[in-house]
Amino acid sequence: MKLIVWLWNPWKDYAKTRHNVGFLFLDWLIEEEDFVEFKDDEKFKWSTSVWFFKWEKVMLLKPLTFMNLSWESIRKLVDFYKIELEDMIVVYDDISMDFWKIRFRDEWSAWWHNWVKSINSHFWEKWKRIKVWVWFNDKYDVSDWVLSKFKKEELHELEKKTFSKAFDLLLEKI
């Protein structure tokens, strides 16, 4: 089984913010690629959907915690289903990349991302990652910028240019 995790902050205040680009990607998958709706499980602090690709079960996971605590949901699911860390891909935002860019890495240090640091402390950097641009406008404080909402034009470009590339990359790496 493969595990794909999108990191996000699950409350409505954070909808359509740059930090929640992974959640926006999930919405796009459900709408454009006919993925099954997610089911919440408050006990385990996750929302999951199951998908099959190349005859293999793929579990899609949205942790129901703040980003910096995402490792709790991931750890529970990895342990429960006995998923190898090499079979886990995490999709998240990155302010260091240009507009519309995506990047795949087998391993990568946390650098500035606090929740990546928290995941690495529990998973030893052995998980794969897809980073999606959210660019950084240095006129803002970093946390204000990543928690700001995308402009309508940016959302359109994100869906048009980035999400289809990210999905193709995901299929290639599963």
SVG drawing of the C-alpha trace seen along z (x, -y; Angstrom):
<svg xmlns="http://www.w3.org/2000/svg" viewBox="-17 -45 36 50">
<polyline fill="none" stroke="black" stroke-width="0.4" points="0.0,0.0 1.1,-3.6 0.4,-6.6 0.0,-10.1 -0.3,-12.9 -1.3,-16.5 -0.4,-18.8 -2.7,-21.6 -4.5,-23.3 -8.0,-21.8 -10.1,-24.8 -12.2,-27.0 -10.2,-30.1 -7.2,-28.5 -9.1,-27.5 -7.5,-28.8 -4.4,-30.0 -0.9,-29.5 -0.1,-27.2 -3.0,-25.0 -2.0,-24.4 -2.0,-20.7 -5.7,-20.9 -6.5,-22.9 -4.8,-20.1 -7.0,-17.5 -10.1,-19.5 -8.9,-19.6 -8.2,-15.8 -11.7,-15.1 -13.3,-17.4 -11.0,-16.8 -9.9,-13.2 -13.0,-11.7 -11.4,-10.7 -13.7,-9.4 -14.8,-11.9 -12.8,-11.9 -14.2,-10.4 -13.2,-11.9 -12.1,-9.9 -11.9,-12.2 -10.5,-9.4 -7.4,-9.0 -7.3,-12.7 -7.4,-12.0 -9.5,-12.1 -8.9,-9.4 -9.8,-8.4 -8.8,-5.2 -7.8,-5.1 -6.4,-2.3 -3.6,-2.8 -1.9,-0.1 -3.7,2.5 -2.3,1.1 -4.2,-0.5 -3.3,-4.1 -4.4,-5.7 -4.9,-9.5 -4.5,-11.2 -5.4,-14.6 -4.3,-15.0 -7.0,-16.7 -4.4,-18.6 -2.4,-21.8 0.5,-21.3 3.1,-21.1 1.2,-18.2 0.6,-16.3 3.1,-13.6 0.6,-12.3 -2.0,-11.3 0.7,-10.1 2.4,-8.0 -0.9,-6.4 -1.8,-5.5 1.7,-4.2 1.7,-2.0 -1.9,-0.8 -1.4,0.2 2.3,1.1 3.3,-1.2 6.9,-1.4 8.3,-5.0 9.6,-4.6 5.9,-4.2 4.9,-7.6 4.8,-10.8 4.0,-14.1 2.8,-17.1 3.3,-20.5 4.0,-24.2 7.3,-25.8 8.1,-29.6 11.5,-29.2 10.3,-28.2 9.1,-30.3 5.4,-30.7 3.9,-27.5 6.9,-25.2 6.8,-21.8 9.7,-19.7 10.0,-16.0 12.7,-14.8 13.3,-11.4 14.8,-13.0 15.4,-16.6 16.3,-18.5 13.6,-20.5 15.3,-23.8 12.8,-26.5 9.7,-24.4 8.8,-23.7 6.3,-20.9 8.9,-19.2 11.2,-19.3 8.5,-17.7 7.9,-15.0 11.6,-14.3 12.0,-13.9 9.5,-11.0 10.3,-9.6 14.0,-10.2 13.8,-12.0 13.1,-8.7 9.8,-9.9 9.4,-11.2 8.1,-14.7 6.5,-16.9 6.9,-20.6 4.4,-23.0 5.3,-26.7 3.6,-29.4 6.4,-31.9 7.3,-34.5 6.7,-38.3 9.4,-39.7 7.1,-42.7 5.4,-40.4 6.3,-38.4 6.6,-34.7 3.7,-33.5 1.5,-36.3 2.3,-35.5 1.7,-31.7 -1.6,-32.3 -2.7,-34.8 -5.3,-33.8 -4.5,-33.3 -5.8,-35.9 -8.4,-34.6 -5.9,-34.8 -3.3,-32.9 -5.8,-30.1 -6.7,-29.8 -3.0,-29.6 -2.4,-27.1 -5.2,-24.8 -4.3,-25.2 -0.5,-24.9 0.6,-23.4 -2.0,-20.8 -2.0,-18.8 1.8,-18.6 1.8,-17.6 -0.7,-14.9 1.4,-13.5 4.4,-13.6 2.5,-11.8 1.5,-9.0 5.0,-8.7 6.4,-8.3 3.8,-6.0"/>
</svg>
